[in-house]
Amino acid sequence: MMVEHPSIVGVRACSTLRLFVTIRGKPEPEVKWSKEGGTLSERAQIEVTSSYTVLLIENVNRNDTGKYVLTAKNYSGSKSAFINVRVMDSPSAPTNLEVKDVKRDSVSISWEAPLIDGGSKISHYIIEKREEARKAFTSICSNCVRNSYKIDNLQEGCFYYFRVLAVNEFGTGLPAEIAEAVKVSEAPLPPGKITFSDATCNSGRLSWEKPDHDGGSKITRYIVEMQAKGDDTWTICSETRALEVTINGLARGKEYFFRVSAVNEKGKSEPKTLLAPVTINDTSAEPVMNLLSNTFSVKAGNDLKIDVPFKGVPQPTVAWKKEGNLLKETSRVNVYTSDTSSQMIIKDATRIDAGMYEVTLANSVGSASAEIFVNVFERPGPPCDLSLDEVSADFMSLSWQPPHYTGGCQISNYVVEKRDTGSTIWQTVSATVARTSIKISRLTQDSGQYTLTLQNTGGTISKAITCKVLDRPGPPAGPLEVSGLSAEKCTLSWGPPHETGGAEIMYYIVEKCETSRVAWILVYGDMMATTCKITKLLKGNEYLFRVKAVNKYGEGETLESEPIKAVDPFTIPSAPTDVEVTSATRDTMTISWKRPDTDGGSRISGYIIEKREKQGVRWVRVNKKPVYDLRVKASCLHEGCEYEFRVFAENAGGLSEPSLPCSLTLAEDPKFLPSPPAKPTIIDSSKSSITLSWNKPLFDGGIILSTRTSSKIMTWCLILNLTLYRVYFQYLNRPNVTFCFL
């Protein structure tokens, strides 16, 4: 039995593989195809005859690479043949991709070559990365020739995926990707400074600072170890998430070493050791408070902070109580305690926050406590038991009891108002009542029509009588309105009093008073109208105004305004912008600018321009009067000097800040190129010379004479700069050359 075949077959990817093998044998052998180390592709087609067999695979790829085995078998024996098939394709994925090392900003990876090289040597590898939150990979290195790579400049604390692709002459192969995202972090740095304090006969408090860097991962805990002096082993005495720990079980008079390590998900840091051993001696002391005052007051709606400094060894615990009950912390009421003080903070204080608070400090040595009283100032409650004690034709007496709630402080005064039964408007009787009673005079409710009836046995008779109560007038009808307010003046307006006192209002008295003073100043003593203009106010001062009506019986009650501050309803404008010099001569320059962004609420009344020489220090005003346009011409400049300019805007509020200066500009006349000469004419020419003439140009500026050959490449050259208008040229002995003159 014989089998004839090739030993190695190469085929390009996507083409058809055809393995033709001739066979001979008697009896006719049984033929079987197989693939070493795998199974035949489902795409394989096998044809067997008595003299040959064919294996056909269409559209081959890299996975079809391998050793194909043909076995022929009959009763006389069996024979096998091997054919190595190499599919020329891009390589398969690299193998054994793994993360070797992770730092806080870098990752090192390694891999092995692909199992299938695609029939060509691997030339290099491509390394790519992808952030966990993204979907696309980005290239890190496109020509790596080794089987390992360090990926730098990664963002600390982020998760990344990495993949590697092999490249041969046929292209880029399949990627090998890391299965799980890698967090870029490392073990943290050691903790900071370690301090031992609050020592007692058998315990002490150890505290430390956070590491300078957490390695890119959150620190989960700290491991505290101790070692007795003379001992060789370190013992873990505590694991905590805090930056301090109380260590118990120490022996008095014995020396100890302590060290602390930080731990995150990547591991444990190097330990930080206390610089010197600690000798356990009792330094305990009972708590002591240093409270400067035990009474605190706050206005309703404001915040209150009570700070209680204290000392004590070991560190005392702090407890706050209100009215004997443990203080309940809320979104408004919170307690913050440090090593040296405890603070209670009350936000937006209300009436319910008033009362007695108690703070208690306690440690193993003793305890201390203090009572703290909090007052919350707000409006008092209404007075109680209002009663009408006495009534007459023109007065009545009222009395009442103080309110149940005083608002946290003593009642300073009461305000009494009245309202006629036929009106809906309340009028102020007195705003400065210090006692709990008042006698109200000049009432006019008894004015009106009365009927007098006389009766006897003969009958009755009635007579209508009109009664009018004559008195000083009541207060003008309010409110006392202030309008047209500026820094120097305003306008007051009011209404006639509802109660005229039975007589015509003759005039009004208008007064003003600064809120910082006590005395009232007369403004108008005989104002006939119900409006007036107040002038000569001082800018920024706060004023009160009051008005009272006068009839023939005297001056009435006053109507008072709310406090008013004398300020303008506008401010200075912003500075002009884009200042530039648009034209310049030897002694003048034209400057332009743009309007300010804001006019301050008042119309721009003009602009002030200043100039400064390059070597100068002082700014000098250009215009004597304000300029209303957005440009100005500065004159009387010095030729050859450089100038810069700035602009101020002005409104009713005053001058703005200066604009940014424009760039330095030289005072000189503008320069222009001369106009060309006219009518150049060749007067005479010979074998080696030319005589040329032309007319003078309109402007001075130099004459350029050039020559140009008649060849395709034309070259212009300067011959002379002349002030003459006729010139003779020699030595132009160049045959077959045409000259042109400008």
Secondary structure as the mmCIF struct_conf table of DSSP 4:
data_model
#
loop_
_struct_conf.conf_type_id
_struct_conf.id
_struct_conf.beg_label_comp_id
_struct_conf.beg_label_asym_id
_struct_conf.beg_label_seq_id
_struct_conf.end_label_comp_id
_struct_conf.end_label_asym_id
_struct_conf.end_label_seq_id
STRN STRN1 MET A 2 GLU A 4
BEND BEND1 SER A 7 SER A 7
STRN STRN2 ILE A 8 ARG A 12
TURN_TY1_P TURN_TY1_P1 ALA A 13 CYS A 14
BEND BEND2 SER A 15 SER A 15
STRN STRN3 LEU A 17 ARG A 24
BEND BEND3 LYS A 26 PRO A 27
HELX_LH_PP_P HELX_LH_PP_P1 GLU A 28 PRO A 29
STRN STRN4 GLU A 30 LYS A 35
TURN_TY1_P TURN_TY1_P2 GLU A 36 GLY A 37
STRN STRN5 GLY A 38 GLY A 38
TURN_TY1_P TURN_TY1_P3 GLU A 42 ARG A 43
STRN STRN6 ALA A 44 VAL A 48
BEND BEND4 SER A 50 SER A 51
STRN STRN7 TYR A 52 ILE A 57
BEND BEND5 GLU A 58 ASN A 59
HELX_RH_3T_P HELX_RH_3T_P1 ARG A 62 ASP A 64
STRN STRN8 GLY A 66 ASN A 74
TURN_TY1_P TURN_TY1_P4 TYR A 75 SER A 76
STRN STRN9 GLY A 77 MET A 88
STRN STRN10 THR A 95 VAL A 102
BEND BEND6 ARG A 104 ASP A 105
STRN STRN11 VAL A 107 GLU A 112
BEND BEND7 LEU A 115 LEU A 115
TURN_TY1_P TURN_TY1_P5 GLY A 118 GLY A 119
BEND BEND8 SER A 120 SER A 120
STRN STRN12 HIS A 124 GLU A 131
TURN_TY1_P TURN_TY1_P6 GLU A 132 ALA A 133
BEND BEND9 LYS A 135 ALA A 136
STRN STRN13 THR A 138 CYS A 144
BEND BEND10 ARG A 146 ASN A 147
STRN STRN14 SER A 148 ILE A 151
BEND BEND11 ASN A 153 ASN A 153
HELX_LH_PP_P HELX_LH_PP_P2 LEU A 154 GLN A 155
TURN_TY1_P TURN_TY1_P7 GLU A 156 GLY A 157
STRN STRN15 PHE A 159 ASN A 168
TURN_TY1_P TURN_TY1_P8 GLU A 169 PHE A 170
STRN STRN16 GLY A 171 GLU A 177
BEND BEND12 ALA A 179 GLU A 180
STRN STRN17 VAL A 182 LYS A 183
HELX_LH_PP_P HELX_LH_PP_P3 ALA A 187 PRO A 191
STRN STRN18 ILE A 194 SER A 197
BEND BEND13 CYS A 201 ASN A 202
STRN STRN19 SER A 203 TRP A 208
HELX_LH_PP_P HELX_LH_PP_P4 GLU A 209 PRO A 211
BEND BEND14 ASP A 212 ASP A 212
TURN_TY1_P TURN_TY1_P9 GLY A 215 GLY A 216
BEND BEND15 SER A 217 SER A 217
STRN STRN20 ARG A 221 ALA A 228
TURN_TY1_P TURN_TY1_P10 LYS A 229 GLY A 230
STRN STRN21 THR A 235 THR A 240
BEND BEND16 ARG A 241 LEU A 243
STRN STRN22 GLU A 244 ASN A 248
HELX_LH_PP_P HELX_LH_PP_P5 LEU A 250 ALA A 251
TURN_TY1_P TURN_TY1_P11 ARG A 252 GLY A 253
STRN STRN23 GLU A 255 ASN A 264
TURN_TY1_P TURN_TY1_P12 GLU A 265 LYS A 266
STRN STRN24 GLY A 267 LYS A 268
HELX_LH_PP_P HELX_LH_PP_P6 SER A 269 PRO A 271
STRN STRN25 LYS A 272 THR A 273
BEND BEND17 LEU A 275 ALA A 276
STRN STRN26 VAL A 278 THR A 279
STRN STRN27 ALA A 285 MET A 289
BEND BEND18 LEU A 292 LEU A 292
BEND BEND19 ASN A 294 ASN A 294
STRN STRN28 THR A 295 LYS A 299
TURN_TY1_P TURN_TY1_P13 ALA A 300 GLY A 301
BEND BEND20 ASN A 302 ASN A 302
STRN STRN29 LEU A 304 VAL A 313
BEND BEND21 PRO A 314 PRO A 314
HELX_LH_PP_P HELX_LH_PP_P7 GLN A 315 PRO A 316
STRN STRN30 THR A 317 LYS A 322
TURN_TY1_P TURN_TY1_P14 GLU A 323 GLY A 324
STRN STRN31 ASN A 325 LEU A 326
HELX_LH_PP_P HELX_LH_PP_P8 LEU A 327 GLU A 329
BEND BEND22 SER A 331 ARG A 332
STRN STRN32 VAL A 333 THR A 337
BEND BEND23 ASP A 339 THR A 340
STRN STRN33 SER A 341 ILE A 346
BEND BEND24 LYS A 347 ASP A 348
HELX_RH_3T_P HELX_RH_3T_P2 ARG A 351 ASP A 353
STRN STRN34 GLY A 355 ALA A 362
BEND BEND25 SER A 364 VAL A 365
STRN STRN35 SER A 367 PHE A 377
STRN STRN36 CYS A 384 VAL A 391
BEND BEND26 ALA A 393 ASP A 394
STRN STRN37 PHE A 395 GLN A 401
BEND BEND27 HIS A 404 HIS A 404
TURN_TY1_P TURN_TY1_P15 GLY A 407 GLY A 408
BEND BEND28 CYS A 409 CYS A 409
STRN STRN38 TYR A 414 LYS A 418
TURN_TY1_P TURN_TY1_P16 THR A 421 GLY A 422
BEND BEND29 THR A 424 THR A 424
STRN STRN39 GLN A 427 VAL A 433
BEND BEND30 ARG A 435 THR A 436
STRN STRN40 SER A 437 SER A 441
TURN_TY1_P TURN_TY1_P17 GLN A 445 ASP A 446
STRN STRN41 GLY A 448 ASN A 456
TURN_TY1_P TURN_TY1_P18 THR A 457 GLY A 458
STRN STRN42 GLY A 459 CYS A 467
HELX_LH_PP_P HELX_LH_PP_P9 PRO A 475 PRO A 476
STRN STRN43 ALA A 477 SER A 483
BEND BEND31 GLY A 484 GLY A 484
BEND BEND32 ALA A 487 GLU A 488
STRN STRN44 CYS A 490 GLY A 495
BEND BEND33 HIS A 498 HIS A 498
TURN_TY1_P TURN_TY1_P19 GLY A 501 GLY A 502
BEND BEND34 ALA A 503 ALA A 503
STRN STRN45 TYR A 507 GLU A 514
TURN_TY1_P TURN_TY1_P20 THR A 515 SER A 516
STRN STRN46 ILE A 521 MET A 527
BEND BEND35 ALA A 529 THR A 530
STRN STRN47 THR A 531 ILE A 534
HELX_LH_PP_P HELX_LH_PP_P10 LEU A 537 LEU A 538
TURN_TY1_P TURN_TY1_P21 LYS A 539 GLY A 540
STRN STRN48 GLU A 542 ASN A 551
TURN_TY1_P TURN_TY1_P22 LYS A 552 TYR A 553
STRN STRN49 GLY A 554 GLU A 560
HELX_LH_PP_P HELX_LH_PP_P11 SER A 561 PRO A 563
STRN STRN50 ILE A 564 LYS A 565
BEND BEND36 PRO A 569 PRO A 569
HELX_LH_PP_P HELX_LH_PP_P12 ILE A 572 PRO A 576
STRN STRN51 THR A 577 ALA A 584
BEND BEND37 ARG A 586 ASP A 587
STRN STRN52 MET A 589 LYS A 594
BEND BEND38 ASP A 597 ASP A 597
TURN_TY1_P TURN_TY1_P23 GLY A 600 GLY A 601
BEND BEND39 SER A 602 SER A 602
STRN STRN53 GLY A 606 GLU A 613
TURN_TY1_P TURN_TY1_P24 LYS A 614 GLN A 615
BEND BEND40 ARG A 618 ARG A 618
STRN STRN54 VAL A 620 ARG A 621
BEND BEND41 VAL A 622 VAL A 622
BEND BEND42 LYS A 624 LYS A 625
STRN STRN55 VAL A 627 VAL A 627
BEND BEND43 ASP A 629 LEU A 630
STRN STRN56 ARG A 631 ALA A 634
BEND BEND44 CYS A 636 CYS A 636
HELX_LH_PP_P HELX_LH_PP_P13 LEU A 637 HIS A 638
TURN_TY1_P TURN_TY1_P25 GLU A 639 GLY A 640
STRN STRN57 GLU A 642 ASN A 651
TURN_TY1_P TURN_TY1_P26 ALA A 652 GLY A 653
STRN STRN58 GLY A 654 LEU A 655
HELX_LH_PP_P HELX_LH_PP_P14 GLU A 657 LEU A 664
STRN STRN59 THR A 665 LEU A 666
HELX_LH_PP_P HELX_LH_PP_P15 LEU A 673 PRO A 677
STRN STRN60 ALA A 678 SER A 685
BEND BEND45 LYS A 687 SER A 688
STRN STRN61 SER A 689 ASN A 695
HELX_LH_PP_P HELX_LH_PP_P16 LYS A 696 PRO A 697
BEND BEND46 LEU A 698 PHE A 699
BEND BEND47 SER A 710 ILE A 713
BEND BEND48 THR A 723 THR A 723
BEND BEND49 TYR A 725 TYR A 725
STRN STRN62 ARG A 726 GLN A 730
TURN_TY1_P TURN_TY1_P27 PRO A 735 ASN A 736
#
